[in-house]
Amino acid sequence: MRALAEPIRTRARGWAAWVPPGLMAGVLLAGVAAAAAPPETFETYRAPDGSFTVTLPKGWEKHEGGHPYGDLTPISGVRLTGPKGADGAPATLSALHYSGERLFRNPDEFIQRQLDSMRRIDRDQKPAITGIEVAKRPARRFQIKTFELVYLPHPALPPVREGVVYEIAPPSRQVGMVDQFIVIPASKGYFVLGYRAQDGEAGEHQETFARMAGSFSPQLP
């Protein structure tokens, strides 16, 4: 049997699927599930800058602007917000093209930024960064653990006294998350495919992420 650390090659455009521990069975079935899924549940998406196309699930909320770090470097693509987990944090998918200008100029800088993230809760561990193939291109995959603050309903506020300065912070709870990334080089910048879900629930949409990665088609050399 192939070790878990080794990629399992699927028939979808030569993508080598990443199999996190405990998810081998789900990913092995990803190719079958993708082929059997009704076509109306997925749709083809083209990046606004024309840099790639990819198959995405319908019904997830789309965001084509406001990307993280988008105020620092040009980014084109989409982020999807999906169903919420048991603790209220939604699953997300993303397919983005980083221009490679100004900041995060190459895959190494992007990867290091994620490893240094203030939201990361496994900073004492060195994640495995594994070489795979996506759309017949060399790529790198890795996974880290982060957290999400889920805001709770506001309690009734006490009467406000005149002349007193108040600082009101909404109540929240910290939810552990698993962030998966696939970074693919391009002639201009690079591409990033991402999947984020509550820790312990990543298997819920792992097959959808596998289908998305298997359908990814870069339009830049």
Secondary structure in CASP SS format (residue, H / E / C, confidence):
PFRMAT SS
TARGET T0000
AUTHOR 0000-0000-0000
METHOD secondary structure of the structure
MODEL  1
M C 1.00
R C 1.00
A C 1.00
L C 1.00
A C 1.00
E C 1.00
P C 1.00
I E 1.00
R E 1.00
T C 1.00
R C 1.00
A C 1.00
R C 1.00
G C 1.00
W C 1.00
A E 1.00
A E 1.00
W C 1.00
V C 1.00
P C 1.00
P C 1.00
G C 1.00
L C 1.00
M H 1.00
A H 1.00
G H 1.00
V H 1.00
L H 1.00
L C 1.00
A H 1.00
G H 1.00
V H 1.00
A H 1.00
A H 1.00
A H 1.00
A H 1.00
A C 1.00
P C 1.00
P H 1.00
E H 1.00
T H 1.00
F E 1.00
E E 1.00
T E 1.00
Y E 1.00
R E 1.00
A C 1.00
P C 1.00
D C 1.00
G C 1.00
S C 1.00
F E 1.00
T E 1.00
V E 1.00
T E 1.00
L E 1.00
P E 1.00
K C 1.00
G C 1.00
W C 1.00
E E 1.00
K E 1.00
H E 1.00
E C 1.00
G C 1.00
G C 1.00
H C 1.00
P C 1.00
Y C 1.00
G C 1.00
D C 1.00
L C 1.00
T C 1.00
P C 1.00
I E 1.00
S E 1.00
G E 1.00
V E 1.00
R E 1.00
L E 1.00
T E 1.00
G E 1.00
P E 1.00
K E 1.00
G C 1.00
A C 1.00
D C 1.00
G C 1.00
A C 1.00
P E 1.00
A E 1.00
T E 1.00
L E 1.00
S E 1.00
A E 1.00
L E 1.00
H E 1.00
Y E 1.00
S C 1.00
G C 1.00
E C 1.00
R C 1.00
L C 1.00
F C 1.00
R C 1.00
N C 1.00
P H 1.00
D H 1.00
E H 1.00
F H 1.00
I H 1.00
Q H 1.00
R H 1.00
Q H 1.00
L H 1.00
D C 1.00
S C 1.00
M C 1.00
R C 1.00
R E 1.00
I C 1.00
D C 1.00
R C 1.00
D C 1.00
Q C 1.00
K C 1.00
P C 1.00
A C 1.00
I C 1.00
T E 1.00
G E 1.00
I E 1.00
E E 1.00
V E 1.00
A C 1.00
K C 1.00
R E 1.00
P E 1.00
A E 1.00
R E 1.00
R E 1.00
F E 1.00
Q E 1.00
I E 1.00
K E 1.00
T E 1.00
F E 1.00
E E 1.00
L E 1.00
V E 1.00
Y E 1.00
L C 1.00
P C 1.00
H C 1.00
P C 1.00
A C 1.00
L C 1.00
P C 1.00
P C 1.00
V C 1.00
R C 1.00
E C 1.00
G C 1.00
V C 1.00
V C 1.00
Y C 1.00
E C 1.00
I C 1.00
A C 1.00
P C 1.00
P C 1.00
S E 1.00
R E 1.00
Q E 1.00
V E 1.00
G E 1.00
M E 1.00
V E 1.00
D E 1.00
Q E 1.00
F E 1.00
I E 1.00
V E 1.00
I E 1.00
P E 1.00
A C 1.00
S C 1.00
K C 1.00
G C 1.00
Y E 1.00
F E 1.00
V E 1.00
L E 1.00
G E 1.00
Y E 1.00
R E 1.00
A E 1.00
Q E 1.00
D C 1.00
G C 1.00
E C 1.00
A H 1.00
G H 1.00
E H 1.00
H H 1.00
Q H 1.00
E H 1.00
T H 1.00
F H 1.00
A H 1.00
R H 1.00
M H 1.00
A H 1.00
G H 1.00
S H 1.00
F C 1.00
S E 1.00
P E 1.00
Q C 1.00
L C 1.00
P C 1.00
END
